Amino acid sequence: MHSSFLQRHRTVLLTTLALGALALTIGIVFEFRSQATLPPIKISLNPPTTLVATGAPPKLHWPTQGQAAVAIPSLAVNALASTPDQRPVPIASLAKLMTAYLVLERHPLAVGSQGPTLTMTSTDEQQYYDDVAQDQSSVEVTAGEQLTEYQLLQALLTRSANNVAQLLASWVAGSQDSFVAQMNQTATRLGLTNTHFADASGFNPATKATAQAVASIAAMDMRNAVFDQIVDEHTVTLPLIGTLPNIVARIGTANVIGIKSGYTIWSGGCAAIATEERSPSGSFPAVAVVLDQQGPASLHHAASIAEQLADEVGSGVVRIDGVRAHQRIGSLRIPWLGRMRSPVELMLTRPLKVALWPGQAITYQVRLTSAPHLIGRPAGAVAGYLVLSWPMHTERIAIVTTGAIPPPSRWWRVLHA
């Protein structure tokens, strides 16, 4: 009997231990499964949409001689339209547009900053006298005089100083030859074909480009706020020369906001003129370049044609209502909410309105945050952005959820993990 009692006691004990172990195992499994990684939230998106501007470009009154091209920096850095006779010709002081581009690329300036101060040398002073002797456009400098990068860019762009172009070239690259090499390398990098620089000022007739190339350089320059500010200055004041007017006399008249002109006996009259155009989508600059104008008053003639072309190309910009506010852009299917429940919609918080050139196409992309980050968030949580990249800025429109995404219950996790 005593043996039977012990056997029963052992059986109860083993059963209890087994049940305890089973319960512990179930608890461990339950806890493990309740903490397991959730299945992915299924994201359905409308495919990236390409917006195409309809309509016909405006009629552009091209010059009867030479060549021309037009660009709108906020839409594209390349020329939007040009005359068919694009061939490299001497561009005179329009070469300084590339010089300024390289100076600001190598030594960027913030708006309001003067940048580093350079002390003029005897070589710089002699260069001024040499340029005067050759009847080149120049700004007087003396050995020991101190000028900031900003002041030198003012002299380069508003007074078209050839001696300052050479001074800046040596400062940036160490020598004229090295700077010219960098100008040509940059032109190649930017895809500017039929372009060759032989000097930093454009006085050398071997410095040649097409109107398309110059328009592209001008458009890239106008995307720089400091450059944009300088070329719109009516006058320039420097320590030695005092206050002098911008060589481009049309700046400040009508809606002209820059940028550069040039003339040599080899190039004839050349001009790059920027105007500020207004549209329902806002204001934007338009640029026109005219090269190789010959005859009396050729420089004035080039500038007049360029101003008219800039106005004409600006009038051709069309506005497109790309997407509406509260437009559905996609949806989220939440596994633990069941198939009977509608998916959580994704919608835009505001409309997308864009300005384009007729025939121009642009694609927007949808970029979402990680879906698990939305779990437990209420309706209206930012789920990502619709992104549209422009040459001068990036447009971002927030995408929000239309419903809350509650976390799954522990039982759902255990059963579905």
Secondary structure, DSSP 8 states (H G I E B T S, - for coil): -HHHHHHHHHHHHHHHHHHHHHHHHHHHHHHHHHTS-----EEEE---EEEE--S--------SSSEEEEE-TTT-SS-SEE-S----EE-GGGGHHHHHHHHHHHS---TT----EEE--HHHHHHHHHHHHTT-------TT-EEEHHHHHHHHHHS--HHHHHHHHHHHHSSHHHHHHHHHHHHHHTT--S-B-SSSSS-STT-EE-HHHHHHHHHHHHTSHHHHHHHT-SEEEETTTEEEE-S-TTTTSTTEEEEEEEEETTTEEEEEEEEEEEETTEEEEEEEEEEEE-STTHHHHHHHHHHHHHHHHHHT-EEEEEE-TT-EEEEEE-GGG-TTS--EEEEESS-EEEEE-TT-EEEEEEEE--GGGGTT--TT-EEEEEEEE-SS-EEEEEEEESS------HHHHHHH-
